[in-house]
């Protein structure tokens, strides 16, 4: 089975884990029981060894051709894969039931329902688990309710009434031929004391679970207050972000996958199944804007807990595990070939112990906004924040690895200094707003010093733009955040110069190519890593916001912002999902789908729509 393009997958989940379902009906990525657990199906990282669960049509005649379509059940995270042939149509409906109590049908399960919509089409079922990233052997047992797969550390059951046959490598296969209106149901569940739930293998149980899951998602998305342009894309982004939320803690995973490459065959393959402070902070802004205050509150509680777990030096970690784990050692899985040969396959993420000073600004900005639009923060939380602000005031002059987590040595990145300024500024605003005790003189002095230093050392007269780091003339798309955090007016000549520089083609020294933005020019800056990468989707949405704000006084820039935004939406896949990056042929690259991209889409849509309405 050949690798599918990354963009040929849909996502289902239950706020504990998630699965990628291909247009061909194959589940090629699923970790159990949680996002960051070892994979059970991992064919997306090794088509031969990784394991898959595929339901597909069997062509009876050579002239038969199969047209595969995927759609989400409207306003839900229930995925429908349709196989259309001349002799018939079959649908596979994939979902994970949500809100199911332990012991009830559907608890922590993945359900696949197959239904003949028209005619009669032969189908084939293949379930080949590969436990612990295909490192652990397992034995397979057929039962009255389907099959059980037992490995050293995990046992799963496949519930179904369809007769199964054990094959090589401990997999099972089955044949199906449903007549119009007939259904067959398959459900994957963990077997242990903690996750045990009643079987869901009957058609009636499957239908009841489907209806309750659809109702859950309809009720959830109905809370969205966004009614502007591009409503469907905003809703899909919100639904995707909900899937990327770890329910027990409110943490947001950066992506549900690991080691999907930033360039095919290259080494830039990272594990994103963790929670970055930056991502959670950005999510607060996006979700508050469109009415999801409960989710914003959950993220805030998670952020507050991290502030009570500071490092020995008084600072915070860049990222954490789903349960707050601080050690995330990076390992390579050399037995896996990687997506289309993209090695190494990595789990864990060595950036967890980097110094990235920007996280304090993103944290303080989110707290300020939550205090303003959500709920007042407590005094005990303020004491922790006050300590962090003192830490920033003392350490902001240090070089760091920066937002892009470079591995070529620390620099004085302009974006890091900018966000240190944001930390000081929002701290002062929050202290004044709530009349909290604060080291106002120290913070005010640090805020002003940072501002003046950025103007002095972060500005290039040669490029007439803010640059990536001190002593450099290289551009960096992260500086598009300058007007978004109110460091500088969007129509300030320095900001307009930065916009103009970034909007040039890379061949002319800029970062914008075919309406897509590179985060930086690798010919001007060495990030310590080999291999190439695509354009960075989040940065394209940042450019839209920067042009939107400048467009309030210059209509041509607003028109440019709308055109780039509309073009960017065209790079979403057939389901409205975005990965981290986009390649030269419009293909998805990097881990998928990526939370930051969908957060930036929501923010750009909100601000662009509002500005267009004001014109």
N, C-alpha and C positions, 0 to 999 in steps of 0.2 A: 504494500500500500504506500503510494508516494506521499510526500509531504504536501499538505494543503498550504496555500498562502495564509499568512497570519490573519489577514482580514477576512478569511472565509469561515471564521468561527463566530458563534454566538455564545453568550454567557448566561448561565443559570446559577442560582445559589440560594442559601438560606440564612445568611448573616453569621455562619460558622465556617463555611467553606464554599467553594464555587467550582464549576466545571465548564470546560470549553467543549462545545458541540459543533462539529464541522457541518458544512453544507452536505457532505456525503453521509450524514447520519452517524458519524463516529465521535464518541467521547474520547478525546485524546489527552485530556488533562483533568485530573481530579486528585486532590490530596484529602486524606481522612485522618482524624475527624475535623481538623482545622486547616485554615489557609496555609499555615507554615508547617504542617505535618508532612511527612514523606509521601510521595505520590503513590497512588494505586494504579492509575492509568496515566502514562507519561509518554505516549507515542509522539507527541509534538517535539520531544527532545531526543527520541531515537525510535524511528518507525518500526524497527525490528524487535528491539528489546523492551521498549518503554511500556507496552501494554495499552489495550484499547477496549472499548465496548461499542461495537458497531452494529447498526441495523440498516440494511440496505436492500435494494431491489436486485433480483436476479433476472437478467434478460433471457427470454426463451428463444427469441429469434434474432438473427444477426441484424435485421433491419430495425430492431427496437433501439430507440435512443431515449435516455433518461434526462429530463430537465429537472434540476433540483432547485427549489426555492426555499428561503427561510424568512419568516416574519415573526415578530412578537405578537402574541395575543394583545390586542389594543390596551395600552396603558398598564401593562403588567411586565413581569419578568418570566412569563411562561413562553417557551420557545416552540414554534411549529416549523418542522422541516417537511416539505412536500416533495414527493417523487411523482413526476408527471410523465406517463407513458401513453402511447396510443391506445392501449388496451385497458388502462385504468389509472387511478390516482390513489396514492397511499400517503397518509400523514403520520409522522412521528411527533408526538407532543412530549416535550421534556420539561420537567420542573422539579424543584425541591419544595415540598410543603413547608410552610412557615407558621409559627404560632401554635404548633402541635405539642400538647403536654406529653411528658414521658409516659410510655405504656400505651399510648393511643396509636391507631394506624397512621403511618406517615411520619412518625417521629424520627428526625434526622435521617431521612431517606431521599434517594434520588429515584424519581418515578419516570418511566418511559412507557407511553401508551401508543400502540400502533393501531391505526384504524383504516380500513378500506373505504375510501370516499366514493369511488366509481370503479366498476368492473372488478376484476380479480387479478392481482399481481403477485407473483411469487416473491417472497422475501427471505432474507438470510439474517440470522442473529449470530454474532461472534462476541464472546466475552472472555478476554485474556488479561486478567490482572497481572501486574508485575510489582510486587510489594517493595516498599522502601527504596524507591528510585531504581527498581529492577535489580536490587542487590540480594533480596531474600527469596528463597525458594518457598513454595507452598504446595499443599496437597488439596485435591478437589474431591468432594463427596457429593453424589447425587442424593437428593432427599425427596420426600413427597411434595414439598413446597418449592422445589427448584434445585439449587446447588449451594454448597458451602465451600468457601476457599479459606484454608487455614495456613497462616504463616506464623513465624516465631513470635511476632509482636502484635499482630492484628488478624482478626477473623471477620470476613464479610460474607453476607448471604445474598444470593440472587433469588428473589421470590418470583415465581411465575407458575402458571398452570400449563405452559407450553412444554412438551417433552424435550428434554435436553440430552446431549451426547457429549461425553468427555473426549477431548482431543489432546494432541501433544502439548507439552509445556503447561499442562494443568488448566487449559482453557476449555470452554464449552461452546458448542455450536448448536443451532437448531434451524429447521426450515419452517416457513410459515406460508400458508396460502389462504388469505382471508377473502371472503366474499363481501360485496358491498354492504356496509353497515356493521360488519363484524369487527371486534376489537380484541387485542391481546395486551396484557399489562406486564411490565417487568419493573422490579424495584430492587435497588441496591441499599443494603443497610449494614451497619456494624453490629456484630454480635458480641456484647459484653454486658456486664451488670449496669454500667453507666448509661449506655446508649440504647439498651434494649427497648424495642417498640413492637407493637402488634404487627403482623404481616399486612401487606397492602397488595396482595397479588390478584385479588378478584377484580373483574371489570367494574363492579359496583363500588368497591373501595376506591379504585383508581378514579372513577368519575367524581365521587364525593370529595376526594382530596383535590382534584383539579378545580372544582367549583369553589371550594373554600380558599384555595390559593389565589385564584382570580379575584375573589371578593376582597382578600387581604390587600392585594396590590391596588385595586381600585380605591379602597378606603384610604390607603396611604397617599397615593398621588393626588387625591382630591384635596389634600391639605395645601397643595402648592398654590401660591397666590399669584404666580406669574401668568399674565394674560396677554402679553405683547406679541410682537413678531417672533417667528421661529419657535413657537410654543411647543411643537412636537419635539424638536431637538433638545430644548431645555428640559422637558419632561423625561426624555430618554436619558439625558445626562444625570438627572436627579435619581432616576431609578437605578442607574448603573452605580452611582455613588452609594446608594443604600445597600446594594449587593456587596460592595467592598467594605462595608462596616462590620466589625466584629461585635456581634450583639452583646456578649457578656460584659464588655468593657467600654463600648462606644468608640474604640479605636478604629482608625481608617487605614487599611492597607494601601500601599502605593499602587499595587497591581496584584492580581491573584496568581501571577506566574513568575517563574525564574528563568534566567538564561536565554530568553528570546533575544536574538542578536540585534545590535544597532547597525550592523552591516553583515550581509550574508557571508558566511565563511570567516568572519572576523572574531577577535577575542573580546570585544566589548559586550560581555554577557553577564548580567548581574541579577541578583536575587532581590526582588521588590516586594516580597510577602511580609513586610514589616511596616511599622508605623513611624513615620517621620514627624517630628514636631512641626516642620514647615507645612506638610500636607494638611495636618489637622488644623493648624492655624488658618490656612487659606480656606479650608472647608467651612469654617465658622462664618466667614464673610459671605460666601456663596449661598449657603443654605439659609442664613438669616434673611438674605435679600429676597428669597422666594418662599418664605413662610414656614420653613422646617425648624421651628424653635426647639422641639424636643431633641432632634438630632444634634443641633448646635449645643444644647445643654449637656448632652452626653459627652461630646467632644471636649467641652470645657471642663467637665469633671475629670476626664482622663488627663487633660493638660495639667489641672491642679494637682493631681496625684503625682505626676512626674516632678512638679516643682518641690514636692516634699521629699524627693529622692535625689537630691543634688549630689554631684561628684565630690570627692574629697577636697578639690580645689574650690568648690562653691558654685561651679557652673553646671550646665545641663548637657546631657548626651544628645547627639544628633537624631538618633532613632532608637526604637525599642522594639522588643518582641510584643506579641499580641497581649500577653499577660504582664507586660512591664519588664520582661527580661532585658538585662543590660549587656550581656555577653552574647554576641552574634558572630562567632568565628567563621571565617570564610574558608570553604573547602571546595575542592574540585572533584567531580565525578568522572574519572578518566575512562570508565567502562562505557559511558554513553557518548555517542558521536556528536550530539548537539543538533539543533534544528538545521537541516540541510548542511551538516558538516561544520557547524559553527562551534568551535571549541576554544577554551574549555567550558564545560558545563559547571556552573558555580551554584553552591547553596551557602547560605550565610552571607554576610556583607561586611567586609573589612572596614567600610567607612564609618562603622558605629563608634570608633574611637578617634575620629578626626575632630579637628577644631573648625567649626563653621559658625562664625560670629553672627551671621544673618539671622539665625533662629531666634535670637532674643527680640529682634524687631518684629518679626512675624508673630511671636508669642504675645508681645505687649500690644500690638495692633489688634489682635483678635480679642484679647481681654477687654481692651477699651471699647471695641464695638459691641461685645456681648454685654458689658455693663450698660451701654447706651441703648441697645435694641433688644436685649434679652432679659437678664435679671441682674440686680446689683451683686457685685462680688463681695465676699466676706472679708472681715478684718484679718482673720488668720491667713487667708489667701494673699491679702495685700502685704502682710509681713514677709511672706516668701518672695513675692514680686519685688518688694523693696530691696531685699537682699540681693536679688538677681541684678537689679539696676545698679546697685553699688558695685557689683562684680563687673558689669559692662563698663561703668565709668573708669574702672581701674585697668581693664584689659583691652579696650577697643583699639588701642594702637598696635596690637599684635598682628602679624601676618597670619593667614589661615588658609585652609584648603578651599574655601568658598562654596557657593551654592552648587556648583557642578561637580563637587567631590573629586577634584583633580588629584592625580597621583604623581605629579612632577615637582612637588615641593611647594611650600607655602609662599603666598604673595600677599601684598596689600591690595586685595580686590576692592574695587570701588563699590560694588553692590553690598559687600559685607559692611563697609563703613556707612553706607547709606542706611542700612537696616539698624546699625547701632544708633544712628541718629534717630530713627523711628522709635527705637526702644526708649531713649531718653525723652523724646517729645511726648509719646503717649503716656509714659509714666508721670510726667509733669501734668499733663491734661487730666489724667485720672485722679491724681492727688488733689488737684484743684476742684474737680467736679465733685468729689466725695469728701473733701476736706480731710483727707488722710494725712497723718504725720509723714514727713518726707525730708530727705536731704536735698531740698530744692536748690540751694546754691551750688552744690557739687554737680547735680544733674544738669542744671542750666548751663554751667560752665562747660561741662562735657559736651552737651548738645551743640553749643555754639562753636566749640573747638573742632568738633567733627565736621560741622558744616563748612567752616572756613578751610579745613584741610582738604575736603573733597573738591572744593572749588579750585584750590591751589594745585593739588597733585593729581586729581582725577580728571582734569580737563585738558584737552589737547588743542592748542591753537592750530597745529598742523592739520588735524582732522576736523577741526571745528566741531568737536563732539566729546562727550564723556567717554572715557576709554575703560578697558577691562581692569587694569591694575596700575598702580603708580609706576612711572618710568616706562610705560608702554604706549604705543599708538594703536594697539589692536582694539577693535570694537567688541562689545559684548551685549547681547540682547537683554541681559538682565537689567541693564540701565534704562530700559523702557519703563521700569517701575518708578523712575524718578518723579514724574508727575502723578502717578497713581497713589503714591503715599504722601503727596503734598509737600515734598521737599522743595519743589520748584513749580512755578506756574506752567501749565501746558503750552502757553504761548510765549514763554520766555525765550529770547533768542538762542540761549544755550540749549534749551530743550528742542527747539525747532531744528537747530543745527544737528543735534543727535539723531532726531527723526530722519532728517534728510540723508545723513550719512548711512544709517542702517538701511534705508529704503533703496540704496543703490545696489546694483547687481554685484555679486561676489567678484566677478571679473573686473569690476570698477572699484573694488575695495569695500563694498557693502556686505550685507547679510541677507538680502531679500532676493529670492530666485523663484520665479513662477508663482508669486504670491505667497511663498513659504519662507520662513525665517530660520536661518542657522543660528545656533546659540553663540558661536564665535567662529572665526576663521582659523582653522588648524594650521594653515601655512604661516600665520602670524603669531601663533601661540602654541607651545608644546604642553600638552596636558599630562605627559608622562605615560601615555598609552599608545599602543600600536593600532593600526586599522582605522577605517573611516567610520562615518556615521551619516544619518540622514538629517533632514531639517527637523527642528524641535517644535512639536505642535503647540505646546503651551506658549512658546515665544511668539508664534504667529497670532494667537489670541491676545497676547500682551500688546503687540503692535496695533491691533484693532482698537484696543482701549486707549492707547496713547494717541492715535490719530483721531479717535472720537473726541477726546478731551480737547485736543487742539482744534478740532472741527467746530467747536462752539463759537469760535471767532473767525473761522476760515472754512466756508462751506465746501471748498474743494477737498480739504482733508477729510471732512465727514463723508463725502461721496467715496473717497478712496477707502476709508475704513469699511464702509458697507460692502463695497465690491470685494475687498480682500476677505471679509467675513463670509460672504456668500460663496466665494470660491473655496474657502477653507471647509465649509460644510460639505462641499462636493468630494472631499477626501475622506469623509466618513465611510465606513463600510455599508453594506446593504441593510444593516440593522441600526445604523446611527452610532456605531462604536468607533472610538479612536484608540490607537496605540500611543506610545511615547513619541515616535518619530515617523516621518514619511520619507520614502526613498525617491530616487530620481524618476522612477516609473509610476509614482503614485502609490506604491505598495506600503503596507504597514510594516514598521520595524520597531524593535524593542518590546518590552513587556506590555501585555495587552489584556484587557483595556486598562488605560492608565488614569488614575484618579485626578492627577494635576491637570491633565488635558481637559477633562470634563468639568472640573472646577473653573478653569479659565474660560471655557466656553460659556458657562452660565454667567460669569461676571461680565464677559464681553457682550453677550446678548442683552443683558439687563441694562447696561450703561448705554449701548448703542441705541437700543429701542427708546429709552428715555430721552436721549439727546435728539433723536429724529422727531420725536413728538413735540419737542420744545421749539423746533425750527418753524 
